[in-house]
Amino acid sequence: MTAARRAAATLAAGGALLALAWSVGPRSAPPLYDGGPIVAEPYRYLHPPAGFTNTKPPGTIDVTLRLEGGQSPATAETTDEQPAQAQLLAAQGAFTVPPGATAVRVTIAPVEPPAVAPAGGRIAGNVYRFAVTAVPGATPMPLLPGQQITLVLRGPAGVANPTLEVWDGARWNRAETTPLGSSSPDTYAANLTMLGDMALVTPPVAAADSGGGAALIVTAVVVAVVVVSAAAVLVLRRR
């Protein structure tokens, strides 16, 4: 299978899991919409920016799910905003189950951003920590080889071309990101093989566009001056 087909297949699987999550409707799942524009509630910040009125704290998830046939259960956990700001979707058997485990604890919570900023971009909204650990105990449960989970984040309204990036403790890693469109405004999904601190990262579009636009204007002016000068020289020569 080519890389393009593999990516399409994994994104399709993630989309199917997302549809499953919204259809089965866990406690914190957003409602199903009957068409028409979705009115999203204001973004809930862990630390609201200056001048921003925030009436509610961001939602969190902390649930314990029993194993299913000795495997990690199918998981579709979403925070309680409308639409949800953070979601974790996993198929049954996605995670490694350590000996003695009887259940799985799934947590999603906004956390302080790492001291290291993403390269070439800035964090839009909250950084969320996604974790899956064994019960009893708190042993982290990595994904089994070949398995992927789908993580979904909603950013502040109007976020421009963000990508989901995960902090691995040393650096930010960019994931292939898919916008969910009008079904969930300002929301983006990615299929991953690891958990960690996740954020939407926007490129410095404004600065790049500004510089690019200025460069184009300067180039256009230079070309215009050259053309006018050449025409003037040609007219003088003919005279």
Salt bridges, closest charged atoms under 4 A:
GLU41 OE1 - ARG44 NE 3.04
ASP62 OD2 - ARG105 NH2 2.64
ASP80 OD1 - ARG44 NH1 3.19
GLU112 OE2 - HIS47 NE2 2.60
GLU165 OE2 - ARG174 NE 3.36
ASP197 OD1 - ARG129 NE 2.69
